[in-house]
Amino acid sequence: MIRLAPTPSGYLHRGNLFSFWLTQELSAHHGQELMLRVDDLDTYRVREEYVQFIFEALPFFGIRWQIGPRSVADLEAHWSQKHRMQQYNHCIERLQKDGHLFACTCSRKQMRSSDASSGCVGDCKLITLQDPELPHALRLKTGGDPQSFSTLEGQGSTLPPYPEMKDFVVRRKDGLPAYQIASLVDDLHFGPWGIVRGSDLLPSTWAQLQLASLLKEQAFARIHFVHHGLINRADEELPNEKLSKSHTAPALQLTSSARSELKEEYLDWKRKEKAAAYLDRSRGSMRA
């Protein structure tokens, strides 16, 4: 199984769609089922209309998944990340018990005013939190070791530590498990054969591999990864900026003309970017 894992913090955009199309092609080529996993844990950013749009847009653009929720109601009842909170917290407790975490009380204002690559800008790692009621995040004491993973073709590859992942958060100040731990636990829970994600998530792959190593969850290291090239904005002002919800990427339009135009753009993106190579290396007939 290869999974799609959209986060409904905004409407799906062209970059999401291109990644999903590529994922679907790769899953079909490798004889894997396609799974939809909606990362809806961050209740402060998730909105119902964004979730609903996932179930409208994916079928409209020909994305057919075999595993996962079929509707918002199905997601809420059976597949939502809220059903796995106990698993997230259990892994956080294991890391804390083994001494891999530290309490960080640094404020957002402190973080914004610092140019440090780590989110902890104080000496929190050196101090034991005396008042457990004081708002604090839990951060991982990250190491500097490279992390190894397998590519889609089964070849070994290595990732160096990323400065932006130094002492990353595993539990937020509001008590919610952070993205890295939740994503890892979900992948351990569902057991995908492959993960397809943009190259901007290479630091996340490194972070999750380190978490898996500390938790002695070797199954994660056996997953096959693809990190594809990014889809940039197509406007004149910011032609080389990646498409993302945080940069207000335009939402997908559910019209037949938009679908036709986007398919042509996708094929062109595969030709120009490395994405085509993930298909071409093992089957020349997939060349776009």
Backbone hydrogen bonds, N-H to C=O, Kabsch-Sander energy under -0.5 kcal/mol:
donor,donor_aa,acceptor,acceptor_aa,energy
2,I,33,E,-2.6
3,R,194,G,-1.1
4,L,35,M,-3.5
9,S,7,T,-2.3
14,R,250,P,-0.5
17,L,13,H,-2.2
18,F,14,R,-2.4
19,S,15,G,-1.9
20,F,16,N,-2.4
21,W,17,L,-2.8
22,L,18,F,-2.3
23,T,19,S,-2.3
24,Q,20,F,-2.5
25,E,21,W,-2.2
26,L,22,L,-2.5
27,S,23,T,-2.5
28,A,24,Q,-2.1
29,H,25,E,-2.4
30,H,26,L,-2.1
31,G,28,A,-1.1
32,Q,27,S,-3.2
35,M,2,I,-2.4
36,L,67,I,-2.7
37,R,4,L,-2.9
37,R,35,M,-0.6
39,D,6,P,-2.4
39,D,37,R,-0.6
40,D,38,V,-1.5
43,T,41,L,-1.7
45,R,42,D,-1.3
46,V,42,D,-2.1
47,R,8,P,-1.2
50,Y,47,R,-0.7
51,V,47,R,-1.9
52,Q,48,E,-2.8
53,F,49,E,-1.7
54,I,50,Y,-1.1
54,I,51,V,-0.6
55,F,51,V,-1.1
56,E,52,Q,-0.9
57,A,53,F,-3.4
58,L,54,I,-2.0
60,F,56,E,-1.3
61,F,57,A,-2.1
62,G,59,P,-1.6
63,I,58,L,-3.0
64,R,62,G,-0.7
65,W,63,I,-0.5
66,Q,34,L,-2.1
67,I,34,L,-2.0
75,L,71,S,-2.5
76,E,72,V,-2.6
77,A,73,A,-2.3
78,H,74,D,-2.5
79,W,74,D,-0.8
79,W,75,L,-1.1
80,S,75,L,-2.5
83,H,80,S,-1.7
84,R,81,Q,-2.0
85,M,82,K,-1.1
88,Y,84,R,-2.1
89,N,85,M,-2.7
90,H,86,Q,-2.0
91,C,87,Q,-1.9
92,I,88,Y,-2.1
93,E,89,N,-2.5
94,R,90,H,-2.1
95,L,91,C,-2.2
96,Q,92,I,-2.4
97,K,93,E,-2.8
98,D,94,R,-1.8
99,G,96,Q,-1.5
100,H,95,L,-2.7
102,F,139,R,-2.1
104,C,137,A,-3.1
111,M,107,S,-2.1
112,R,108,R,-2.7
113,S,109,K,-1.7
114,S,111,M,-0.9
119,G,166,K,-0.6
121,V,119,G,-0.7
126,L,123,D,-1.6
127,I,124,C,-1.4
129,L,127,I,-0.5
134,L,131,D,-1.8
137,A,104,C,-2.8
138,L,171,R,-2.7
139,R,102,F,-2.7
139,R,137,A,-0.5
140,L,168,F,-2.8
141,K,100,H,-3.1
142,T,140,L,-1.6
147,Q,159,L,-2.5
149,F,157,S,-2.6
150,S,223,I,-0.9
151,T,155,Q,-3.0
152,L,225,F,-0.8
154,G,151,T,-1.9
157,S,149,F,-2.5
159,L,147,Q,-3.1
165,M,162,Y,-2.0
166,K,163,P,-1.6
168,F,165,M,-1.2
170,V,138,L,-3.1
171,R,138,L,-1.7
172,R,176,L,-2.9
175,G,172,R,-1.7
178,A,170,V,-2.5
182,A,178,A,-2.1
183,S,179,Y,-3.0
184,L,180,Q,-2.0
185,V,181,I,-2.5
186,D,182,A,-2.4
187,D,183,S,-2.1
188,L,184,L,-2.3
189,H,185,V,-2.3
190,F,186,D,-2.8
191,G,187,D,-2.0
193,W,1,M,-2.8
194,G,1,M,-1.7
195,I,224,H,-2.6
196,V,3,R,-0.6
197,R,195,I,-0.5
197,R,226,V,-2.6
199,S,228,H,-2.4
201,L,198,G,-2.1
202,L,199,S,-1.5
205,T,201,L,-2.2
206,W,202,L,-2.3
207,A,203,P,-2.4
208,Q,204,S,-2.8
209,L,205,T,-2.3
210,Q,206,W,-2.0
211,L,207,A,-2.2
212,A,208,Q,-2.5
213,S,209,L,-2.0
214,L,210,Q,-2.3
215,L,211,L,-2.1
216,K,213,S,-1.0
217,E,212,A,-3.0
218,Q,216,K,-0.9
220,F,217,E,-1.2
221,A,218,Q,-0.6
222,R,218,Q,-0.6
222,R,219,A,-1.0
223,I,220,F,-1.4
224,H,193,W,-2.7
225,F,150,S,-3.1
226,V,195,I,-2.2
228,H,197,R,-1.9
228,H,226,V,-0.6
232,N,230,L,-0.7
233,R,241,E,-3.3
241,E,238,L,-1.1
243,L,231,I,-2.5
247,H,244,S,-0.7
248,T,245,K,-1.8
249,A,244,S,-1.7
252,L,12,L,-2.4
254,L,252,L,-0.5
255,T,253,Q,-1.8
259,R,255,T,-2.3
260,S,256,S,-2.1
261,E,257,S,-2.4
262,L,258,A,-2.6
263,K,259,R,-1.8
264,E,260,S,-1.7
265,E,261,E,-2.1
266,Y,262,L,-2.6
267,L,263,K,-2.2
268,D,264,E,-2.0
269,W,265,E,-2.6
270,K,266,Y,-2.4
271,R,267,L,-1.6
272,K,268,D,-2.1
273,E,269,W,-2.9
276,A,270,K,-1.0
276,A,273,E,-0.9
277,A,274,K,-1.2
278,Y,274,K,-0.8
278,Y,275,A,-0.9
279,L,275,A,-0.6
279,L,276,A,-1.0
280,D,276,A,-2.7
281,R,277,A,-2.3
282,S,279,L,-0.5
283,R,279,L,-1.2
286,M,283,R,-2.2
287,R,284,G,-1.8
